[in-house]
Every structure is written in structure tokens, then in C-alpha cells.
Amino acid sequence: MEPSHIRNFSIIAHVDHGKTTLSDRLLHRTGTITDREMQEQLLDSMDLERERGITIKAHPVTMYYTARNGQRYELNLIDTPGHVDFSYEVSRSLRACEGALLVVDAAQGVEAQTVANVHLAMKQNLVIIPVINKIDLPHANIPLVRQQLEDILAIPADSAILASAKEGIGTDEILEAIVERIPPPQPTGAPSLQALAFDSYFDTYKGVVVYVRVFNGELRPGMHIRLLHSGRTYEVKEVGSFNPKPYVRDRLGVGETGYLAANIKSPSEVKLGDTITDARVPSPALPGFQEVRPMVFSGIYPINTADYEHLKASMAKLQLNDPAFVYQPETSVALGFGFRCGFLGLLHMEIVQERLRREYNMDIIATYPSVVYRVRLTNGTVKEVDNPAHMPEPNYIEQIEEPVVRAYLLCPNEYIGDLLTLITERRGQVENTETLDPRRVMLTALLPLNEILIDFHDRLKSLTRGYGSMDYEHAGYVPSDMVKLDMLVNGEPVDAFSCIVHRDKAEARGRLLAAKLKEVIPRQQFQVAIQAAIGGRIIARETVSALRKDVTAKCYGGDITRKRKLLERQKEGKKRMKAIGSVHIPQEAFIAVLKTS
């Protein structure tokens, strides 16, 4: 196909605004799929994607469309995930396009992720075509959404297309707008092939299959290609496109999107955002490459220690289809053998754990999630710490820096007071407050990533009766007064309960954990002290009282001194037992505490 007849575009939207339904409708209208193949959420192939109504993996599709002017066009749709955890994947997909359809729900209006994704698209200088979706809903408010497009996103309201993906309204207008408004791809003028690797998946027979967008030159079987960032060279075995299933083609030219297979053995050899070029005449790299770095870390252990090898194999298989997930073996005195796993964010962590449970039938327990701290030591070196067990001693630490995020929070006007309280409670600072329309405001706040890990989103939803939404982007590191909180049972630290917290919150968290442990640790023959400590200073304590055997039961009558002698002997025995006794904490206790914390 001539480059002038190719259009590359992506669909961006907030979660549940009808992005996947619209892509289904476009596939059906262009005849890419037949009525017999049609099903809901066609591009979301994973059960989890269908259940939650979210896109986890990007899916490229090539469609052919004959426009009203009689010309035939190749339309390459790159379906992107909507959630912030996959924003790097979104930015890679947007790099492969010249335009984007911005889908906004006619009933809900512009939401937090809409704003964030539009900023991403504007950074890449894409042509944005606004689509107001779900106009058939009884409570759709089209004039308000038009006003929001102009006021919040600075997009002309008269350029918006009214549509209903479910009913098929406005589909032809969208296809015509893609052909008319989105510019055709232009060669970069480099000496040879330049292609962007924007995603990959693992195939048992072909190895790693790389999703590519060709910017310059052409890609054909038999070519020798080089991946610039990893420096490796391969011979291309097969190229093709998707409709939506893969099909083989002779070559991929300028502006075309598809896949290549080249006997690549491991997903770690392909970096997302890498540039593919001709090995004989290399071209310079395309701009915008970043290493995908995990932001949230958590330990994953099998509940039954005999399942360790099974868990190891399951994680290796999962990593083949999700290169952003990283793991390494670690041991815990309390939980046995397991893995330290890195994730892009909270949703990514939740999805990986759910997939391990469902697809691989694993019974797992996850430790309290933590983030990567930068610890500046007194000798001038900087150490990155993702596990509390690796935190240096306090006397060697000069300063600790923690990661912060810039969060965009949208909520109705009446809940702004509650939301400000929540932000202050989580050590956040409000940078900016913006009134979007008569009913809603948008707060921009800087928040420590550590504080939004567990239940921030749930609290936001409950405070705003479900009307609030949030999106965030990483905003670097700031110095903070963080400390390592240790839990001691009978004077011995238990590594599974250690965590890194802010000094102001350490006491409250220590009291909470000590109280919880008191409930679940079984009573011993001697008194057991449960203590929360920062360095050598104890900040909270609970005591599990001893089981007492009634040694005076055999005395009926007799002198009081005889009873006292028996009690004194028992007291001596308990003291000796406490000195040499150890406390066994059952597995159920760990699971109970980790679930509540």
C-alpha cells in the first residue's frame, strides 16, 4: 500500500468509556471480521480483561476501508491499555501513530485518565479526533461534554463526532474523519530500515514475536536486523499483520504496522521502544526510548512450601507474556523460599497475582508491597532499597529519598473538603485546584507513592460515593524522614513483618501490628513480648500471657509454705524456659497479619 493511503491511529479513553466496544464496531464496519466471528470485547482476549472491563495488553489490527472518495485505505489501529500502570506501553503505542481517537463518555464527561492520556498524545504531537460516545444513554449531557473538551483539554468542540459504539451510530463519520484528518506517514530519510518495537509476546513455535511499526525502509523475511539498544543481530524469518489474528505478508513498508518473528529466544532480549534497523547499514535510533522500571515490589511465597518449584516455573511462563514483570529468588525465615517481584504499579501487581492463582492454580501469599527508596550513605554512595531487610543500619544513613507521584483527582464539588483531608492524611500537598464545570473540580497533588499503595483508590471512591477518579504520573524522588520498623517476637526480629514507614506514622503502625500479632500468636508456657522497634528504640508493646499449669492442684489442705514452695519452683522454671525457649509462629498467623496489613 502507498504510504499516502495508510493511516495509523490509536484510541485513548478513561476506563469504561467504550474504547474496546468502538474498536469492535470499526472492525465489523470495515469487514475485517464477519458477523459469525463477532463477539463482545473482541480484542480483549484474556478472561481478566473481560471481567474487569479493562485492556491489559495492547492489540494492533490492520483494517482496509474504501472511503467515500472511492479510494482504498489501510487503517492500522493500535488498541492501548487505559490504566496509568501501563502508561509506558501507552506512550510506546502512541509513538507508532500519527493520530488518536479520544473517546469521552457522554454521561460521565472528561475523567482523570482522559486528561493524562490527552497530555501524552499532545506530547507526541498527534492529531486528536474527539468522539463523544454513548449518546443513546438517557442521561447523556452532550452540551456539557462539548464545553469540557474546550475548557479542560483545549480541543475545539465543533470537531467532536457524536457516536454510540453499542448502537453503531457515527461509525462511518469516525472512519471518514480518520482518513481526512490524520496525516499519512512520512519516511524519516534515514539510510536504511527504521522500525519501532512497541510490544512483544512469546509464541511456543516462533519464539518472541515483536510488534513493529516501520518508519523508514522496508522489513522482509531473510533480512539481517539489529536491535540498537540491546545490540543483538537476528535474521527475520517471517513478517505479517493482524486482522485481528496474525497473517503472513511478503513485506512491511513505510508506515505499516505488523509483527516480525526472528528466532528470538527470550523476551528480555527485546526492549520495548527499541529501534530495529538493517544490520549491514544501520540507521540512528528513534527518539523516546526508556527502560521499563518496576515501581512497586512485593514478596510472593507459596502457601505450601512444596509448591516452590511449581511457582518458579509458573512465574517464568508468565514473564514470557509480560516482560514488564520481574522477579528474583529470596528467602524469609518466616515464610521459607519465595520470590521478590517487581511491578509497574498496583493494578499490575493485582493482575499478576490473580493470573498466578487462576492460570497456574497457585496458592500464594504476598507480603506488604513496598517501593524503591534511594538511601544516601555517610560515605557518599547511593543505594537503592526495595526490601526492608536490605536497609542499612541507621548510623550509616545520611538521607533517605522516597518516590513521589503527581496525582490528578477529579471529584464533585461537595466532596472537596473530604478529599483535601485524605490528601493531608497521606502526607500529600495540593499544587493546584481547577474548577472544570459547575459540578466538578480537579485537584493536582504531590503524594508519596508509598502512601497510595494499599487503599487510597478505595478511600477516594468511598468518600466521593463512587464519583471520584484519579490518575497519576511519576514525579521523581524527594528527601523524607523514613525509618525501618521492625517487629520483635520474644526479642527476635521477624523479617516478614518489617516495613519502611514515615517516622510520624511508625508508632501507629507498630501498635496496629503488635495488637494483630497478639491475637494470632498462640500462648506459650512463658510470657511472650511482641514489640515494635525503630533501630534500638521500642515504640509499641503487647504481651501474650503465659499458659499457667496449676501446680498446687495436688495439695489438699496442708501448710501454705508448701504451696508457696511449689509456686516458687514453677517461677524459676518459667524464667529458665523464657531464657532458652523459642516462639514458633504458625503459617496461619503470617497469612492473617499480611492480609489485614
Secondary structure, 3 states (H helix, E strand, C coil): CCHHHEEEEEEEECCCCCHHHHHHHHHHHCCCCCCCCCCCCCCCCCHHHHHHCCCCCCEEEEEEEECCCCCEEEEEEEECCCCHHHHHHHHHHHHCCCEEEEEEECCCECCHHHHHHHHHHHHCCCEEEEEEECCCCCCCCHHHHHHHHHHHHCCCHHHCEECECCCCECHHHHHHHHHHHCCCCCCCCCCCCEEEEEEEEEECCCEEEEEEEEEECCECCCCEEEECCCCCEEECCEEEEECCCEEEECCECCCCEEEEECCCCCHHHCCCCCEEEECCCCCCCCCCCCCCCCCEEEEEEECCHHHHHHHHHHHHHHHHHCCCCEEEEEEECCCEEEEEEEECCHHHHHHHHHHHHHHCCCCEEECCCEECEEEEECCCCEEEECCHHHCCCHHHEEEEEEEEEEEEEEEEHHHHHHHHHHHHHCCCEEEEEEECCCCEEEEEEEEEHHHHCCCHHHHHHHHCCCCCEEEEEEEEEEEECEEEEEEEECCEECHHHCEEEEHHHHHHHHHHHHHHHHHHCCCCCCCEEEEEEECCEEEEEEEECCCCCCCCCCCCCCCHHHHHHHHHHHHHHHHHHHHHCCCCCCHHHHHHHHHHC
